[in-house]
Amino acid sequence: MRLGQRSDDLDDDLWFPRVHHPGARDLLYPAAGNTSWGRLPAWCETRQVSFRVSLDELPDGVPEATRY
């Protein structure tokens, strides 16, 4: 997935809140390819960009599906 391109593989159950957009949800997405250990690919609906998020950056209280 390139920056600025929303994947059709996104699962709306795999979301997490982000501090840069209170009340908004970012989504985890499946991705193939090399990533750093502990970094997950994600999509920001608000900014319409993909990025990587660390497991440590996920806040407490995210849905169980996201934490899994």
Helices and strands as residue ranges (DSSP letters): E 15-17, E 25-28, E 39-44, E 49-54, G 55-57, H 64-67
